[in-house]
Amino acid sequence: MREITRTYPMGEHEVHALAGVDLDVRQGEYVALMGPSGSGKTTFMNLIGCLDTPTSGTYILAGDNVTHLSDDDLARIRNREIGFVFQTFNLLARASAFDNVELPMIYAGVGGAERKERVWDALSTVGLVDRARHRPGELSGGQRQRVAIARALANRPSIILADEPTGNLDSRAGDEIMDVFAMLNSNGNTVIVVTHDEEIAAHARRKVRLRDGKIESDRASESAA
């Protein structure tokens, strides 16, 4: 990302959520994106995840310039390149774990046989093969987040983008989820975790801090040094 800005109209005024941000994330990195409320962190996450487009600047994702794509093109890029993990899990309540993981691949047009193989691979990766036919209401919070991570892996994305992924979990389940992210990163996945929690950020190998719409600091975390 180069010279990324994002401005929102607010009545007669403009809010400058991001003010000229530069960021490089290489394949296989594990980054924590941090910042207080109002720092631009959520706006930046939305841009990284192709949920929004910048007012100015350039964003190159996996070799493609995605800066000013149409909504339809952004949706295709999101489904192919970004695996989302949300604080609130965002699972379909009436669908099994298997079906929840399969859904993004249906949208992506992946064939039935390959979909099934990928679902089992993803559930195996997060240790939930034995819960494949359970619905979210039959799973613990930690297990639901594991299903969400498996779903994020389904289309083999360039980036796993996690927004406060342990926010709805107790400390033990949260530690287990962060262990899953560490394992995924050790397997070569690029992971970006958006968090305000220093303990969660300490699991990453790099911390990027935002303040007032700009990057305040960008350094290796102490645990990774």
N, C-alpha and C positions, 0 to 999 in steps of 0.2 A: 504494500500500500504506500502511495506517495502523495503527500500534501492533501490528505483527505480532510474535507470540511463537510459539516452537515448543519444547515441552518433551517430553523422552523419559524414560520410566521406566527406571531402571537399578537393579534389585534393590529395596532399600528406599529408594533415593534417586531424585531427579529431576535430569536434566541439562537446563539451560536453554541450548539451542543458539542461540536468538534471543530477545532481551529488549527488545521494544518498538521495532521498526524502522519508520521512515517513509521511503518512497521514491516519487518521481514520475519516470516515464520517458515523455517525449512522443514522439509518432509522428515517426519520422525521426531520432531520436538515435542516437549511437554511444557506448556505455558500456562501460567495463572494470570488472568487479567483482573486487576484489582482497582479499587477506587471508591471513595465515599459517595453517598447519594449526591447527584448533581454533577458528578465528575465527567459524564459522557460515556461511562462504562456500558450502560445498556444500549445506547445508540451505536457504539462501536461494535458490540456483539451483534446487533441487528445487521450492520453492514457486512461484517465477516460472514454471517450466515446467509447473506443474500436475501434477507427479509426486507431490506430497504436499500436505496441507492444514495451515494454521496451527492452533495450539492456541487462539489468540485473535487478534483484529484483523480487518481487512477488506482484501480484495484485489479491485480492480476491473480487469478486463482487457478492453480494447476495448469498454468500456461495460457489460459484464456483471459482476455480482457472482459470483465463482467461489470464494468463501471456503470454503464448506462443502458443495460438491457431492458427489454420490455418485461412486463409482469409474467407473461407466459414463459419467456426464455429464462427468467430468474427462477421460476418454479421448476423448470427442467434441471437447471444447474443445481438448485438446492437438493433435489431428489437424488441426483447423481453424485454430488461432491461433498455434501454436508450431512453428517449423522447427528441429529439433535438429541440431547438428553436434558429433560426439564425437571425442575424442582418438584412439580406436581405430577410427574410420570406421564400424563396425557395418554393413558391407555384406554382402549374401548372396553367399557365395563362388561358388555355381554359377549365379548370375544375371548377365546382362550389365549394363553400365552403364545402358542404356536401361531394362531391367526393374527395376533397383534404384530408379531415379528414379520410375518409374511406380507402384510399389507403394503409397505412401501415398494416391494418388488412387483406387486400387481400393478401399481401405478406406473412403475418403470418399464412394464412390458416384459419382464423376465418370464421365461417359459416355466410350466408347471413342475417338471422334474427338477430343474435347476433350483427353483424356489424352495422346494422341499429339502434339497440337499443343503442349501445355504441356511435355512431355518435351523436344521439340526446342528449344523456347524456352529451357528451363533449361540444357540442355547447351550451347547456343550462348552463353549468358551466361557460362558458366565455361570456354569455349573447348575443349570436348571432343566436338563433333559427330563428328569422325573416329574417336573411340574408343567410339562408342555400342554396338557389338556385342562389345566386349571384356569379359571377366570381370575381377573385381578382381585375380586373380593375374597377369594380363597387363598390369597398369598399375603405374606407379611410385607411391610413397607420396603424392606431391603430386597425382597424377592421381586416386587413390582419394579423397583429401579433396575434390577438386573435384566428384567424383560425389556425395559426401555433401552438399556444399553445394547442388548441383543438386536433390538429393532434398529438402533442406530448403525449397527455393523452390517445390516442386511445387504445394502447396496454397495458395500466396500468403498466407503467415501474417502475423499482426500483428508477431511478433517472431522474429528469427533468434537462437537461443540457442546459443552455441558454448562448449563446455567444453574448455579447454586444446587448441584446435584444431591447434596446431603441435607438440604434445608428442612425436609420433612421427616428426617430419620433420627433415631437416637444415636448416641455416640458410637456404640458398638457396630450398628448397621452402617453408619457413616464411614467408619474405618474400613469395613469390609468392601464398601463400594469404591473407596479410594484405592484399595489394594487391586481391585479389578482394573481401574484406569492405569495403574502402574504396570500391571501385567500386559495390558493392551499396548502401552507405549513401548515396553520391552520387546514386544512382537513387531514393532515397526510402525504402529499407528501414530498419527499426529493428533495430539490431544490439546484442546484449549478449554480450560476451566475458568468460568467467570464466577468470582466469589468475593465476598467482603471478609471472609474468615481466614485469619492468618494461619490457623492450624491446617485448614484445607489447602491453602496456597503452598504450605511447606512441602506438600507431596510433589509439587511440580519441580521441574529442573530450572525453570526460569520464571521470574516475576516481572510483569509489566504493570506499572502503576499509572493511572490517569488522575489528573486533577485539572479542573477548569477547562476541560476539552482538549488538553494536551498531555503528552506522555511526560510524566514527572521523573520516572526512573525506569530502567530496563536492565536487570542484572540477574545473574545466576542465583538461585536460592541457596541458602547456607547448607541445606541438606544435600544439595547436589554438587557443592564446591569440593 
